[in-house]
Amino acid sequence: MKIKHFAFLLFSLSVFTSLSFTSTFAQKIDSLTVINKSYNFYVIGDWGRNGSFNQRELADVMNTTAGIIWPRFIATTGDNFYENGVASIDDPLWMSSFENVYSGGNLLMEWHPTLGNHDYKGNTKAQIKYSHKSRRWKMPDYYYSYTEMLDKEKILFVFIDSNQFEDSYYKHPDRYPDLIGVDPQIQLKWIDSVLTNSDAKWKILFGHQHVYTGGSRAEGDSETAKYLEPLLKKHSVDIYFCGHEHDLQHIKPEGETHYFVSGAGSQLRPTGYMEYSLFAKSVQGFCAVSALSDKLLVQMIDYTGKVIYKYTIEK
Ligand SMILES: [Fe+2]
């Protein structure tokens, strides 16, 4: 009898533990489209705030979603660590804003970061060097690219450093010390050559600052746009993902390129529509992208586990 009681107690405890553990997680993702044999990846931006502003809740939804569509990597659109980047590879923010937040077992794949203006207020080289310490943080340089094979076609991913295209930052070397002596023309030539030499059908760029926005930074011209838009047009880039704005947006001006803002990883700002806007919402969320040889599906998923926007690009 005693053994039976003990076994029952153990069983009850394990059920309780499992229920109380899982109850904090989103159980399902509402209206998620799953495509058979697609190459999937996530895009998240403006996130590192020690789990606050629903960063942790969103991380749980990312983990649940990953258990369904198994993304190959997670791209960041910068502002990885608020307010002032990281100081070193041993900065406690690595644990409190990254490792202990995106700790779900389904999120232990490669992360491919870009840098934002808040990262530039700290030690940008430490974010590159952390790649040697971490098995999932993979940032080989300030800008880098790689190509993957879909079932029939190739897909090119280019991760850029758009802070270098913000002319005004160079006037504040005290705020952006790691930009001292940087020549943005070198990166521009590199982006041009990567896009020129690629035979990938799909070309996707990731950066921090926007080219188009209907959000709170809509007033005034984008300095990044002046440098980047001619290259996006010249090479018929399919998507430019950015952050900087703390919201989710889809903007499609004339031409090939779709502009997605995925900067809603934690603290939000009001958003809005501009002339070419197809969607804008100020809610914590991320983009889940599914790629096939003939289509790209972008789904925006919020921190409650709801798919709030879907768009398919076909060619
Ligand atoms: Fe930013």
Boltz pocket constraint, residues with backbone or C-beta under 6 A from the ligand:
constraints:
  - pocket:
      binder: B
      contacts: [[A, 79], [A, 116], [A, 117], [A, 118], [A, 208], [A, 243], [A, 244], [A, 245]]
      max_distance: 6.0
